[in-house]
């Protein structure tokens, strides 16, 4: 197997990447609307690393620089036929290294299904193994009541998600066992990131201007971090 790694997408590759890789790895609650995502990839709204065997996508790591201080590694996926061959690790490490050297963010975050509450499937993989994979690469589960914003009004809510830290200037100071964020000066940048995420999402406010209860609890928790 001859694998070619890229830090850009050529014309025609966004469609292939979404339809042949991402749609099988993620449900609509984590992926959003596919045509909108294809358009965003075509317009280079994300920083994308990918692995290919000819015209076939083998893996992708896609990051969104949401604010000047916080970047979200929105999706990392590998083809089932290449799992265990190091493609995911290579893409993850390339992406984190690039983001840290190029963007120098305070935090590089990611979202995964809570491995205690989600079950495995042939297409979407095993949440327990996914968490073990990220933990081996230095990820830290944050002690924070994360509620994933609905990516579009036309897709379900992504329930029972964890927020992880993958890298950035503040990453080393976060305790890997507790994931505590209190007193680390992360409240304001995290709150700004979450508000940016919400503004870019399909979440809607009710008549009194508030989001659903889980979102409001998350925003309050960020504001209280200090």
Backbone torsions as a table, in degrees:
resi	resn	phi	psi	omega
1	UNK	NA	120.0	179.2
2	UNK	-99.9	115.6	-174.1
3	UNK	-108.2	130.1	176.5
4	UNK	-112.3	125.2	178.9
5	UNK	-98.0	138.6	-177.9
6	UNK	-129.8	151.1	172.3
7	UNK	-113.6	23.2	177.0
8	UNK	-154.2	167.0	175.4
9	UNK	-116.4	131.0	177.7
10	UNK	-80.6	161.1	177.1
11	UNK	-53.0	134.5	-179.6
12	UNK	90.8	-21.4	-177.6
13	UNK	-73.6	-33.9	177.9
14	UNK	-55.5	-43.7	-180.0
15	UNK	-62.3	-44.7	-178.9
16	UNK	-65.2	-43.4	-178.5
17	UNK	-60.6	-44.4	-178.5
18	UNK	-69.1	-51.0	-173.0
19	UNK	-73.5	-35.7	-174.2
20	UNK	-95.0	-18.1	-177.3
21	UNK	-121.6	-60.1	-170.5
22	UNK	-68.9	-37.6	-179.1
23	UNK	-64.8	-27.7	178.3
24	UNK	-85.8	-23.5	-177.0
25	UNK	-88.1	-26.3	-175.2
26	UNK	-130.4	144.3	170.7
27	UNK	-78.1	169.0	-178.3
28	UNK	-61.0	-27.7	179.7
29	UNK	-66.7	-25.0	178.5
30	UNK	-102.1	-19.6	-175.9
31	UNK	-101.4	-30.4	-174.9
32	UNK	82.7	-159.0	-179.6
33	UNK	-85.0	126.0	-170.8
34	UNK	-64.1	-40.2	-178.7
35	UNK	-66.4	-36.3	177.1
36	UNK	-66.4	-40.1	179.1
37	UNK	-65.8	-42.2	177.6
38	UNK	-58.2	-44.8	179.5
39	UNK	-62.3	-40.5	178.7
40	UNK	-65.0	-39.6	177.4
41	UNK	-66.4	-40.3	178.2
42	UNK	-63.1	-32.8	-178.2
43	UNK	-90.7	7.5	177.3
44	UNK	57.6	40.9	177.2
45	UNK	-80.2	-10.2	178.4
46	UNK	-121.1	161.7	170.3
47	UNK	-99.5	117.1	-168.7
48	UNK	-121.1	128.1	169.2
49	UNK	-114.0	139.0	-177.3
50	UNK	-146.4	161.0	179.0
51	UNK	-125.3	136.4	-174.6
52	UNK	-134.5	147.5	166.1
53	UNK	-116.8	95.4	-172.1
54	UNK	66.0	-123.1	179.8
55	UNK	-93.8	4.6	-176.0
56	UNK	-98.8	125.6	178.8
57	UNK	-77.6	132.0	179.3
58	UNK	-105.2	-20.7	-179.5
59	UNK	-177.5	161.5	178.4
60	UNK	-156.0	143.9	170.9
61	UNK	-125.3	122.2	-172.0
62	UNK	-126.3	120.3	-174.5
63	UNK	-116.8	144.5	179.6
64	UNK	-117.6	113.1	176.3
65	UNK	-77.0	81.7	-171.2
66	UNK	-63.3	-44.8	177.3
67	UNK	-135.9	177.8	179.4
68	UNK	-68.4	-20.1	-176.4
69	UNK	-108.1	-19.8	-174.8
70	UNK	-132.1	127.6	175.1
71	UNK	-115.7	140.0	178.0
72	UNK	-107.6	121.4	170.3
73	UNK	-79.3	91.3	-167.8
74	UNK	-68.7	-40.4	-177.5
75	UNK	-144.4	135.8	168.5
76	UNK	-134.5	119.9	-177.0
77	UNK	-143.0	146.6	173.1
78	UNK	-131.3	151.3	177.1
79	UNK	-64.1	140.1	177.7
80	UNK	-54.1	-30.6	-177.6
81	UNK	-72.7	-13.5	-179.5
82	UNK	-113.4	0.1	179.2
83	UNK	-61.2	136.2	-177.3
84	UNK	89.6	1.1	179.9
85	UNK	-105.9	8.3	174.8
86	UNK	87.4	2.3	-178.2
87	UNK	-66.0	-45.0	-180.0
88	UNK	-62.7	-43.5	179.0
89	UNK	-63.1	-42.6	-179.9
90	UNK	-62.7	-46.0	-179.7
91	UNK	-65.0	-43.0	179.5
92	UNK	-60.6	-49.6	-177.1
93	UNK	-65.6	-40.4	177.1
94	UNK	-61.1	-43.9	-176.5
95	UNK	-67.5	-47.8	-179.3
96	UNK	-63.0	-42.7	178.8
97	UNK	-61.2	-44.0	179.5
98	UNK	-63.4	-47.4	-177.6
99	UNK	-62.7	-40.4	-179.1
100	UNK	-69.2	-39.1	-177.8
101	UNK	-80.1	-32.6	-175.8
102	UNK	-90.6	-46.2	-174.9
103	UNK	-97.6	-26.9	-178.0
104	UNK	50.1	51.6	-177.2
105	UNK	-76.0	161.8	174.1
106	UNK	-68.7	-42.3	-179.4
107	UNK	-138.6	142.2	166.6
108	UNK	-115.6	114.1	-173.2
109	UNK	-107.8	163.5	174.9
110	UNK	-149.4	162.9	179.0
111	UNK	-122.5	135.9	172.6
112	UNK	-137.7	159.5	174.1
113	UNK	-66.0	137.5	175.9
114	UNK	-58.1	114.5	-174.5
115	UNK	-67.7	-13.3	178.5
116	UNK	-81.9	-19.9	-170.9
117	UNK	-117.8	-15.7	-179.5
118	UNK	-106.2	146.4	179.9
119	UNK	-101.7	164.1	-177.3
120	UNK	-83.8	158.7	173.9
121	UNK	-146.1	161.1	-176.4
122	UNK	-63.3	-42.1	-177.3
123	UNK	-78.1	-46.4	-170.6
124	UNK	-93.3	-3.7	174.0
125	UNK	83.6	-171.5	-175.0
126	UNK	-107.2	116.7	-179.4
127	UNK	-58.3	-34.1	177.9
128	UNK	-64.7	-46.4	179.4
129	UNK	-66.8	-34.4	178.5
130	UNK	-63.3	-44.7	178.2
131	UNK	-64.2	-41.4	178.1
132	UNK	-62.7	-38.6	177.4
133	UNK	-60.5	-50.8	-179.2
134	UNK	-65.4	-39.2	-179.3
135	UNK	-63.9	-38.4	176.6
136	UNK	-61.6	-29.5	-179.6
137	UNK	-90.5	9.1	173.6
138	UNK	97.2	7.4	-180.0
139	UNK	-68.8	152.5	179.5
140	UNK	-128.4	129.9	176.5
141	UNK	-78.7	123.5	-175.3
142	UNK	-86.2	136.6	177.5
143	UNK	-80.2	81.6	-172.0
144	UNK	-152.8	135.8	-177.4
145	UNK	-77.6	75.5	-174.2
146	UNK	-78.0	132.5	172.6
147	UNK	-124.1	110.7	-176.0
148	UNK	-64.6	124.6	176.2
149	UNK	-60.7	142.1	175.7
150	UNK	-64.4	125.2	-173.3
151	UNK	-70.4	-26.4	179.0
152	UNK	-156.3	153.9	176.7
153	UNK	-66.0	-15.2	-176.7
154	UNK	-97.1	4.3	179.6
155	UNK	-124.6	159.1	179.9
156	UNK	-68.4	165.6	173.2
157	UNK	-74.5	136.6	173.8
158	UNK	-81.8	105.3	-173.7
159	UNK	-95.6	154.8	174.1
160	UNK	55.2	60.8	179.7
161	UNK	-110.1	149.6	173.5
162	UNK	-102.5	149.1	171.4
163	UNK	-105.3	126.6	-178.3
164	UNK	-114.7	153.2	168.6
165	UNK	-104.4	128.0	-179.9
166	UNK	-105.2	-25.7	-175.0
167	UNK	177.6	-166.3	-177.2
168	UNK	104.4	172.9	-174.5
169	UNK	-63.1	-31.4	-176.6
170	UNK	-90.8	-7.2	-172.5
171	UNK	-59.2	-45.5	-175.2
172	UNK	-63.3	-27.2	-177.6
173	UNK	-83.3	-2.1	179.4
174	UNK	-92.0	126.6	-179.6
175	UNK	-67.1	126.0	-176.2
176	UNK	-69.7	-24.3	-178.6
177	UNK	-84.0	-39.3	-176.1
178	UNK	-100.4	-30.6	-176.9
179	UNK	65.4	20.0	-175.9
180	UNK	-70.7	139.7	-178.1
181	UNK	-113.5	-8.7	-176.1
182	UNK	-62.7	134.4	174.2
183	UNK	78.0	12.6	-178.3
184	UNK	-106.5	8.2	178.3
185	UNK	70.1	23.7	-176.3
186	UNK	-99.9	-6.0	-175.5
187	UNK	-59.1	-51.6	-176.3
188	UNK	-65.7	-48.1	178.8
189	UNK	-65.4	-33.3	178.4
190	UNK	-69.5	-41.1	178.2
191	UNK	-62.8	-41.9	178.4
192	UNK	-63.1	-42.0	177.2
193	UNK	-60.6	-47.4	-177.9
194	UNK	-63.0	-39.3	178.9
195	UNK	-67.9	-37.6	175.8
196	UNK	-64.4	-43.6	178.2
197	UNK	-59.0	-45.7	-178.8
198	UNK	-64.5	-41.2	179.8
199	UNK	-64.9	-27.9	-178.7
200	UNK	-91.2	-0.9	-172.6
201	UNK	-101.7	-172.5	176.9
202	UNK	-98.4	10.4	178.2
203	UNK	-67.7	142.8	178.4
204	UNK	-122.1	153.4	177.2
205	UNK	-92.8	150.3	176.3
206	UNK	-84.0	-171.0	-172.3
207	UNK	-63.6	-24.0	178.8
208	UNK	-95.4	12.4	175.1
209	UNK	83.1	10.8	-177.9
210	UNK	-107.7	153.1	175.5
211	UNK	-81.1	178.5	175.4
212	UNK	-59.2	160.1	-169.6
213	UNK	-55.4	-44.3	-176.5
214	UNK	-62.7	-37.7	179.6
215	UNK	-68.6	-43.3	179.8
216	UNK	-63.6	-38.0	176.5
217	UNK	-63.7	-39.1	179.2
218	UNK	-65.6	-44.8	179.8
219	UNK	-63.9	-39.2	178.4
220	UNK	-65.1	-39.0	179.2
221	UNK	-63.7	-40.2	177.8
222	UNK	-65.1	-42.6	-179.0
223	UNK	-64.9	-26.8	-177.3
224	UNK	-92.1	0.5	-178.0
225	UNK	-69.0	-36.1	-177.1
226	UNK	84.2	NA	NA
